[in-house]
Amino acid sequence: MRLDIWLDLKGVSRADFAQRIDTTVQTLSRLIAGKQNISMVLIDAIVRETEGAVTADDLREVFSEAQRGLAGATPSEAQDSAA
């Protein structure tokens, strides 16, 4: 599950979540947008804080999509672009 979706579903603000994982809102926003590499420390913190709902693979996928220009695309848009 994407982190931004998890935050929305749980009603958790980015500010609150950033504090929980000991980072800044700016860093969290860049991570969600796939604009910043993510450290293993943050990956572990996010997976732990979301109780595994957001996985390390989910986080890596967001970054990979952003690198391919697909960040923010719906799954069908991403699939269409990949085809």
C-alpha positions in Angstrom: 0.0 0.0 0.0 1.3 3.5 -0.8 2.1 5.6 2.3 -0.1 8.5 1.2 -3.1 6.2 0.9 -2.4 4.7 4.4 -2.2 8.1 5.9 -5.5 9.1 4.4 -7.2 5.8 5.4 -6.0 6.2 9.0 -6.6 9.9 9.2 -3.0 10.6 10.2 -1.5 13.9 9.2 1.9 14.1 7.6 3.1 16.2 10.5 2.1 13.6 13.1 3.5 10.7 11.1 6.8 12.5 10.4 7.1 13.1 14.2 6.4 9.4 14.8 9.2 8.3 12.5 11.6 11.0 13.6 11.8 13.0 10.3 10.6 16.3 9.0 7.3 16.9 7.1 9.4 18.1 4.1 11.4 14.8 4.0 8.2 12.8 4.3 6.5 14.7 1.5 9.5 14.2 -0.8 9.5 10.5 0.1 5.8 10.2 -0.7 6.4 12.0 -4.0 9.3 9.7 -4.8 11.6 12.7 -5.0 14.1 11.5 -2.4 15.9 8.2 -1.8 14.8 6.5 1.3 17.2 5.2 4.0 16.9 1.8 5.5 16.3 3.6 8.9 13.2 5.4 7.5 12.0 2.3 5.7 12.1 0.3 8.9 10.4 3.1 10.8 7.6 3.4 8.3 7.0 -0.3 8.1 7.0 -0.5 11.9 4.7 2.5 12.3 2.2 1.2 9.7 2.4 -2.3 11.2 3.5 -3.7 7.9 0.6 -2.2 5.9 3.2 -0.2 3.9 6.1 -2.5 3.0 9.7 -1.8 2.0 8.8 -2.8 -1.6 5.9 -0.3 -1.6 8.3 2.4 -0.7 10.8 1.4 -3.3 8.1 1.2 -5.9 7.1 4.8 -5.4 10.7 5.9 -5.9 11.0 3.7 -9.0 7.8 5.1 -10.5 8.9 8.7 -9.9 12.1 7.9 -11.7 10.1 6.6 -14.6 7.8 9.6 -14.5 4.8 7.7 -13.2 4.5 9.0 -9.6 1.0 10.1 -8.8 -0.5 8.1 -11.7 -3.4 5.8 -11.0 -2.5 2.1 -11.3 -4.2 2.0 -14.7 -2.4 5.1 -15.9 0.9 3.6 -14.7 0.1 0.3 -16.5 -0.8 2.2 -19.7 2.4 4.1 -19.6 4.4 1.0 -19.0 2.9 -0.8 -22.0 
